[in-house]
Amino acid sequence: MGRLSTRPKMTMWAGMAISAALLLTGCGQAATSPGTTVPPSAAPASVTEASSRPSTPEAIESSPPSPTKATLETHKIANAHFQITMPSDWKLEKLTNVAAQVHKDSTASFKIVAADGRQLAEIRTGGEEIWDIVPLAGLAKNTVFDSAGDGEFGGLNYEFLSYDGQADQAEMMLTALDSDSAETWGDRLESLIYAGGSGEFSAALTSKSVLPGVADSVKGAERFKAYAKTEEYSQLKKAMLSFKQLKDVVPAGSESATTGRCAGAKFTYELGDSGLSCDEAKALLTRLLKQPIHTGAVELTGVGACMLPGPTQPGHCNVESTGGTFEFSMR
């Protein structure tokens, strides 16, 4: 897939295609903004109607219930580095064992849960710092049901789409890609990026997902088109677009050093003239090791190339964004 090179500035979720299906459901409750009042003309009309007929249990039971006002609540997450706003009867529940989150101080992992306990989406922050995207546009014909955001490549954009050839699957997500790129992107869209890091804010839909407000008889892509007209969808879309960064991301402790030696779970690193922090070197190597290995080497256009270590010599990686090199050895 297209990836981001690793010169510090903008970032990309390091290959974490959160493919784990997120069952998206919701409350289907009409939303009104906080403080919204019923027009003055509405109350006298119902009072007049009630007074013109006998006050019987049947009359009371047949009266429509008063609408419940939806309220919104803002949550600060990841040590107040970010915030999101969502309906107050939705909850954030922590996720555990989430990989590829290298900036610990700004890391968060939550699922968004509806009032009745159904999972709606997942949000994660703390991913690696990457500054560029290798274009994969023009390789597919994705179906975009809805889009929003600033519309800039690398900005805070929102897409609701089905990927090429997947009529029974769809995804809602914040993405680094503009809408034009999303329509023809040849892989899963690149995820959320922000200043100093990357993350994921998405919801996956399948043919088995419960979609409140959509008739069971509706199938395929038509289900997703119908869902895009529901109140629950509108609330979740607004929650995603409410994502806001409040503080700068700072790499943690000595792991952010751009010279010297450091250790990870499997390798030790000599950063050399790579211009990378220890976290960035680990993230780059982790990404490259997911690529096919040919004669002991791996490569990813726009990121770099690595030669794997041998019995008596360390491996090394050439970093495309900086032109430098770092070495790594098995621990």
C-alpha positions as CSV (number, residue, x, y, z in Angstrom):
1,M,0.0,0.0,0.0
2,G,1.1,3.6,-0.3
3,R,2.9,4.8,2.7
4,L,4.4,7.8,4.3
5,S,8.1,8.6,4.5
6,T,9.4,9.4,7.9
7,R,10.7,13.0,8.0
8,P,9.2,14.6,11.1
9,K,6.2,16.8,10.5
10,M,3.0,15.2,9.4
11,T,2.3,11.6,10.3
12,M,0.6,8.4,9.3
13,W,-0.7,5.4,11.1
14,A,2.1,2.9,10.7
15,G,0.6,0.3,8.5
16,M,-2.1,-0.2,11.1
17,A,-4.9,-0.9,8.8
18,I,-7.4,-1.4,11.5
19,S,-9.1,-4.0,9.5
20,A,-10.7,-5.5,12.7
21,A,-14.4,-5.0,11.8
22,L,-16.0,-2.5,14.1
23,L,-19.7,-3.2,14.4
24,L,-21.5,0.0,13.9
25,T,-24.9,0.5,15.5
26,G,-26.7,3.3,17.3
27,C,-29.6,4.8,19.0
28,G,-31.6,6.3,16.1
29,Q,-32.7,9.2,18.4
30,A,-33.5,12.6,17.0
31,A,-30.8,15.1,17.9
32,T,-31.3,18.7,18.9
33,S,-28.6,21.0,20.1
34,P,-28.3,21.9,23.7
35,G,-30.6,24.7,24.7
36,T,-33.0,24.1,21.8
37,T,-36.6,25.0,22.9
38,V,-40.0,24.0,21.5
39,P,-41.6,26.8,19.4
40,P,-44.1,28.7,21.5
41,S,-46.9,27.9,19.1
42,A,-46.5,24.1,19.7
43,A,-47.6,24.0,23.3
44,P,-50.9,25.9,23.0
45,A,-52.0,23.7,20.1
46,S,-51.7,20.5,22.1
47,V,-53.4,22.0,25.1
48,T,-56.3,23.2,23.0
49,E,-56.7,19.7,21.4
50,A,-56.6,18.0,24.8
51,S,-59.2,20.3,26.3
52,S,-61.7,19.7,23.5
53,R,-62.2,16.0,24.4
54,P,-62.8,14.0,27.7
55,S,-59.9,13.4,29.8
56,T,-59.8,9.6,29.7
57,P,-57.0,7.1,30.1
58,E,-57.4,6.2,26.4
59,A,-56.8,9.8,25.4
60,I,-53.8,10.1,27.6
61,E,-52.2,6.9,26.3
62,S,-52.7,7.9,22.7
63,S,-50.9,11.2,23.1
64,P,-47.4,11.2,21.5
65,P,-44.5,11.2,23.9
66,S,-42.5,14.5,24.2
67,P,-39.2,14.4,22.3
68,T,-36.1,14.0,24.3
69,K,-33.5,16.7,23.9
70,A,-30.1,15.3,22.9
71,T,-27.2,16.9,24.6
72,L,-23.5,16.8,23.6
73,E,-20.4,16.2,25.8
74,T,-16.8,17.0,25.0
75,H,-14.1,14.5,26.1
76,K,-10.4,15.3,26.4
77,I,-8.3,12.2,25.7
78,A,-4.6,11.2,25.6
79,N,-3.5,13.5,28.5
80,A,-5.6,16.3,27.0
81,H,-3.7,16.3,23.7
82,F,-7.0,15.9,21.8
83,Q,-10.7,16.2,22.3
84,I,-13.9,14.9,20.7
85,T,-17.6,15.8,21.1
86,M,-20.4,13.3,21.0
87,P,-23.9,12.7,22.4
88,S,-23.8,12.5,26.2
89,D,-25.5,9.1,26.3
90,W,-22.5,7.6,24.3
91,K,-19.5,6.3,26.2
92,L,-15.8,5.9,25.7
93,E,-14.4,2.5,26.8
94,K,-10.7,1.8,26.8
95,L,-9.1,-0.6,24.5
96,T,-6.0,-2.6,25.5
97,N,-3.0,-4.2,23.7
98,V,-2.9,-1.7,20.9
99,A,0.4,-1.8,18.9
100,A,2.3,0.9,16.9
101,Q,1.6,3.7,19.4
102,V,5.1,5.2,19.9
103,H,4.3,8.6,21.5
104,K,3.2,7.4,24.9
105,D,2.2,10.7,26.4
106,S,-0.2,11.4,23.5
107,T,-1.5,7.8,23.2
108,A,-5.2,7.0,23.6
109,S,-7.2,3.9,22.6
110,F,-11.0,3.9,22.9
111,K,-14.1,2.4,21.4
112,I,-17.3,4.6,21.2
113,V,-20.3,2.8,22.7
114,A,-23.9,3.7,22.2
115,A,-26.4,4.0,25.1
116,D,-27.5,0.4,24.7
117,G,-24.0,-0.9,24.7
118,R,-23.4,-1.3,20.9
119,Q,-20.0,-0.4,19.6
120,L,-20.0,2.4,17.1
121,A,-16.4,3.3,16.2
122,E,-12.8,3.2,17.5
123,I,-10.4,6.1,18.0
124,R,-6.6,5.7,18.6
125,T,-3.8,8.2,18.8
126,G,0.0,8.1,19.4
127,G,1.1,6.6,16.1
128,E,4.4,7.3,14.4
129,E,5.5,10.6,12.8
130,I,5.6,10.6,9.0
131,W,5.4,13.5,6.6
132,D,4.5,12.3,3.1
133,I,2.2,9.9,1.3
134,V,3.0,7.9,-1.8
135,P,0.0,8.3,-4.1
136,L,-2.0,5.2,-5.0
137,A,-4.8,7.2,-6.7
138,G,-6.2,6.1,-10.1
139,L,-6.1,2.3,-9.2
140,A,-9.6,1.7,-8.2
141,K,-13.3,2.8,-8.5
142,N,-14.4,3.3,-4.9
143,T,-18.0,4.3,-4.1
144,V,-18.1,7.4,-1.9
145,F,-21.4,7.9,-0.1
146,D,-20.4,11.0,1.8
147,S,-17.4,13.2,2.4
148,A,-16.5,16.3,4.4
149,G,-13.5,18.1,5.9
150,D,-11.0,20.7,4.7
151,G,-10.6,19.0,1.4
152,E,-6.8,19.3,1.4
153,F,-4.4,16.4,0.7
154,G,-2.9,15.6,4.1
155,G,-5.6,17.5,6.0
156,L,-8.4,16.4,8.3
157,N,-10.9,14.8,5.9
158,Y,-13.9,12.5,6.4
159,E,-15.0,9.8,4.0
160,F,-17.8,7.2,4.0
161,L,-17.2,4.8,1.2
162,S,-17.2,1.2,-0.1
163,Y,-14.0,0.0,-1.6
164,D,-13.8,-1.2,-5.2
165,G,-15.7,-4.4,-5.6
166,Q,-17.0,-4.5,-2.0
167,A,-20.7,-3.8,-2.2
168,D,-21.4,-5.4,1.2
169,Q,-18.6,-3.6,3.1
170,A,-18.1,0.1,3.9
171,E,-16.1,2.3,6.1
172,M,-16.5,5.7,7.9
173,M,-13.2,7.3,8.7
174,L,-11.0,10.4,9.2
175,T,-8.4,10.3,6.5
176,A,-5.4,12.2,5.3
177,L,-6.8,11.9,1.7
178,D,-8.9,14.4,-0.1
179,S,-12.2,13.2,-1.6
180,D,-10.9,13.1,-5.2
181,S,-8.1,10.8,-4.1
182,A,-10.4,8.6,-2.0
183,E,-12.6,7.8,-5.1
184,T,-9.7,6.1,-6.9
185,W,-7.3,5.1,-4.1
186,G,-6.1,1.5,-4.7
187,D,-6.0,0.3,-1.1
188,R,-7.5,1.1,2.3
189,L,-7.5,4.9,2.8
190,E,-4.6,6.4,4.7
191,S,-5.8,7.2,8.2
192,L,-5.9,10.2,10.5
193,I,-2.9,12.4,10.7
194,Y,-2.2,15.4,13.0
195,A,0.8,17.5,13.9
196,G,3.5,15.2,15.3
197,G,1.7,11.9,15.1
198,S,-1.0,9.7,13.5
199,G,-4.0,7.6,14.5
200,E,-7.2,6.1,13.6
201,F,-10.8,7.2,13.9
202,S,-13.0,4.8,12.0
203,A,-16.1,2.6,11.9
204,A,-16.4,-0.5,9.7
205,L,-19.8,-1.7,8.3
206,T,-20.7,-5.1,6.8
207,S,-23.8,-6.8,5.5
208,K,-24.3,-8.0,9.1
209,S,-24.1,-4.6,10.7
210,V,-27.2,-3.4,12.4
211,L,-28.1,0.0,10.9
212,P,-30.9,1.7,12.8
213,G,-33.3,3.4,10.5
214,V,-32.6,1.1,7.6
215,A,-35.1,-1.5,6.5
216,D,-34.0,-5.1,6.6
217,S,-35.1,-5.6,3.1
218,V,-32.5,-3.1,1.8
219,K,-29.3,-4.9,0.6
220,G,-25.9,-4.2,-0.7
221,A,-24.6,-0.6,-1.2
222,E,-28.2,0.7,-1.0
223,R,-28.1,-0.1,2.8
224,F,-25.2,2.3,3.2
225,K,-26.8,5.0,1.1
226,A,-29.9,4.7,3.3
227,Y,-27.8,4.7,6.5
228,A,-26.2,8.0,5.4
229,K,-29.7,9.6,5.8
230,T,-30.2,8.5,9.4
231,E,-29.8,10.5,12.6
232,E,-27.3,8.0,14.1
233,Y,-25.1,8.4,11.1
234,S,-25.2,12.2,11.3
235,Q,-24.2,12.1,15.0
236,L,-21.3,9.7,14.4
237,K,-20.0,11.8,11.4
238,K,-20.1,14.9,13.6
239,A,-18.3,13.1,16.4
240,M,-15.5,12.2,14.0
241,L,-15.2,15.7,12.5
242,S,-15.1,17.2,16.1
243,F,-11.6,15.6,16.6
244,K,-9.3,18.4,17.6
245,Q,-5.6,18.6,18.7
246,L,-5.1,20.7,21.8
247,K,-1.4,20.2,22.5
248,D,1.8,19.5,20.5
249,V,3.1,16.0,20.5
250,V,6.5,15.5,22.1
251,P,8.4,12.2,21.8
252,A,8.9,10.6,25.1
253,G,12.1,10.8,27.1
254,S,15.4,9.4,25.8
255,E,13.7,7.5,23.2
256,S,13.4,10.7,21.2
257,A,17.1,11.2,20.9
258,T,18.3,11.6,17.3
259,T,21.8,10.3,17.9
260,G,23.3,7.4,19.7
261,R,22.1,3.9,20.6
262,C,18.8,2.5,21.8
263,A,17.0,-0.8,22.2
264,G,13.6,-2.2,21.1
265,A,11.9,-5.5,21.8
266,K,13.8,-7.4,19.1
267,F,16.7,-5.1,17.9
268,T,19.3,-2.6,19.1
269,Y,19.7,0.5,17.0
270,E,22.7,2.7,16.1
271,L,21.0,5.8,14.7
272,G,24.1,7.1,13.0
273,D,23.3,9.9,10.6
274,S,19.7,8.8,9.9
275,G,18.3,12.0,11.4
276,L,15.6,9.8,13.1
277,S,14.6,9.4,16.7
278,C,14.7,5.9,18.2
279,D,10.9,5.7,17.9
280,E,11.0,6.6,14.3
281,A,13.8,4.1,13.5
282,K,11.8,1.4,15.2
283,A,8.6,2.4,13.3
284,L,10.4,2.5,9.9
285,L,11.9,-0.9,10.4
286,T,8.6,-2.4,11.6
287,R,6.9,-1.1,8.5
288,L,9.5,-2.4,6.1
289,L,9.6,-5.8,7.6
290,K,6.0,-6.2,6.6
291,Q,7.1,-6.1,2.9
292,P,8.2,-9.1,0.9
293,I,11.8,-10.1,1.6
294,H,14.1,-10.6,-1.4
295,T,17.7,-11.8,-1.0
296,G,17.7,-10.5,2.6
297,A,16.4,-7.0,1.7
298,V,13.1,-5.2,2.0
299,E,12.1,-1.9,0.3
300,L,9.2,0.5,0.3
301,T,9.0,3.4,-2.2
302,G,8.9,6.7,-0.4
303,V,10.0,5.2,2.9
304,G,13.4,3.5,2.5
305,A,15.2,0.1,2.2
306,C,16.8,-2.2,4.7
307,M,19.3,-5.1,4.5
308,L,18.7,-7.6,7.2
309,P,21.4,-8.5,9.7
310,G,23.6,-11.5,9.2
311,P,25.3,-13.9,11.7
312,T,28.3,-11.6,12.2
313,Q,27.2,-8.2,10.9
314,P,24.4,-5.8,11.6
315,G,21.6,-4.8,9.3
316,H,21.2,-1.3,8.0
317,C,18.4,0.9,6.7
318,N,18.6,3.7,4.2
319,V,16.1,6.4,5.1
320,E,14.6,8.1,2.0
321,S,13.4,11.3,3.6
322,T,16.8,12.2,5.2
323,G,19.3,10.4,3.0
324,G,20.9,8.9,6.1
325,T,21.4,5.4,7.5
326,F,21.0,3.6,10.7
327,E,22.1,0.1,11.8
328,F,20.2,-2.6,13.8
329,S,21.2,-5.9,15.3
330,M,19.3,-8.7,16.9
331,R,19.2,-8.5,20.7
